[in-house]
Amino acid sequence: MAPGRGLQVKLRLIKAYFDMEYVKVVFIRDHPSLPTPGGIINARRGDEIELPRWQARLLENEGYVEVRDPEIDIDFISRVHYNEVKKQAANRLADVPPSFYRGVRELVEKIDRALLEKPSHMLVTDRESIERLVLQIAQRRLSKMVRLALTGSGGEVAGKLTPEEALVMKSLEDTVNAWNRFVSSLFERR
């Protein structure tokens, strides 16, 4: 298996799990005979129910519902950026929700759809800002994880890692441990 391939597979599984999570939706127009995991329902405007995220996304794109899931927006990303890049020490991670990266992806997809429907300079600027901020956040968090893996302190931040980051941290720790075992083996008597 190519290096990183196992990690890529696991990251796709996290995405699948995210898509299966239930989110609250409010119907903004009637939808008779809607198949749901719990059976077929006749949804009326104003009804609030929980649906799997994948189904909620489809219904939102068709104009039937508004998703009431806590949304990640540019202001939230800016706060995370400030906390992670400017405020936190080199060995401390800022708090981010477990769905941070998936939420960012959904925000970018929403902006991309809006750009197709009605292009605007503001949307392009927002998308560019989001990309810049999130890349800086991810790089800063990765550098902290590398430092923690090198010192064997990764367990201290386990509760602050997203599922994606936890996979990367485990991979880093395994690599550091394998390297340390290799170097130690150089000094073993034969």
N, C-alpha and C positions, 0 to 999 in steps of 0.2 A: 504494500500500500504506500502511495506517495506521502512524503512528509506533510502533515497538516490535514490529510484526507479524512482521518478519523474525527478530527476536530470539526471539519466542515459538515460531516454527517450529523454529528451531535448538535451543531448549531441549527441545522434544518429541523431536527426533532424539536428543539426549543421553539422554533417558529410555529411548527404544527401544533404544539401544546398551547401556545399563545392564541392561535386561531380557534382552538376548541373551547377556550375559556368563555364563560358566560358574561355578557354585558347587558346593562339596562338600556332599553330603547323605549321611545315614545312614538306612537304612530301619529303621523301628521296627515295621513289620509287612510281611508278604509282599505282593508285587504281581505276580501272574503276567501275562505278555504285556504288558509296559509298552513302549509305543512311545517310542523316544528318537531323537535325531538320528543315532545310530550304528546303529540297527536295533532290533528288538524284543528285550527282555531279560526274563528271569524273575528278578525281584529278590526276594531273601530277607531276612528280618529280620537286621540286622547288616551287610548289604552297604553299602559306602561307594563312591559313584561321583560323577562330576561331571555336572551337568545345567544347561541354560540356566536362569537365574534365574526366568523366567516359569513354567517347568515345575516347578521346585523349589517355588515359592510355591504353585502349585495342589496339588501332592502334600502339602505341609505343611498346607494348609487342610483337606485330606481325611483327615489323620491318618496318612499313609503314611511321611513322612520328617521328620527334623529337619535344618534347614539348618545347616551348619558354617561358614558364611561369617563372617568377623570382624564381630561385631555392634556397632552403635552403640547405647549405652544411656544412661540419664540421667547416670550417673557420668562417662562419656566426654564427654558434652555439657558437663557442669559444668567439667571440666578444660579443654576448649577455650575455654569462656567465660572462665575465669580467665586463661588464657594470652593470649587476644585482647583482652579488655576491660580487665583490670587490670594485666597484665604487659608487654605489647608497647608499644614506642614508636609514635608517631603515623604513622611511615612504614614500619613492619615488620608483616608478617602472620605469625600463628602457623601452625604446620604443621597441616593437616587432611588427611585422606585424600581422594583425588579423588572418592570416592562419598559424601562427607559429607552433602550435602543429600538425595540419594536414600535414604541410610541413615536419615536423620531421618524421611523420609516413611514408610518401611517400619515404623519404630518406632511412629509415630503410628497407622498403620493397625492394627498389632498391638494397641495399647492400646485403640483403638476397638472392635475385635472382642471383646476381653476385657470391655470395659464393657457390650457388648450381652449377653454370656453371663452375666456376674456383676458387676453394678455395685458399685463400692466407692469410698469417699471417697479412699483412697490412690491409686487409678488416676486419678481426676479431678484430684487435686493434682499427680501426676506429669505428666499431660498439660499442665496449665496451666504448670507449671514449665518443661517442655521448650519450649513455645511462647514463653514470655517470654525464656528464655536464647537460643534460636536466633534470634529476632527481633533481640535485642541484638547477637549475634555478626554477623549479616548486615548490620545497619546500621553497625556499627563497621568491618567489612571494606569495605563500600561507601564509607564516608567516606574510608578510607585509599586506596582505588582512585581516587577522584575527585582527591584530593590528588596522588597519583602521576601521574595522567593530565595534570594541570595543569602539572606540572614536567617532563613527558617522561621520567619514571623508571619507567614501567610494566614495562619489560623486566627490571628488577632483581628483580621478584617473580613473574615468569611461572611459575616452578617451584612456587610456593606457592598458586597459584590452582586452584580446582576447575574442571572444564570449563565449568560454568555461569558462574562468575566470569570466566573467560578471555574468554567471549563479551561479557560486560558491559564488561570492561576494553577490549577492542578497539573496542566501540561508543563508549565514553568518549573513547578516544584519537582516533578518527576525528572525533568531534564537536569536540573541542578543536582539532585540527589544522585543520578546516574553518573554525572561528571565527577562529583566528589568521590564516589565509590571507585571510579576509574583511577583518579589521581592517587587515592589511598592505596590502591592495589600495586602501584609502582614501588611501594616501599615494603611490601610483604616479602618475607623470606621464603625462598623456594626450597 
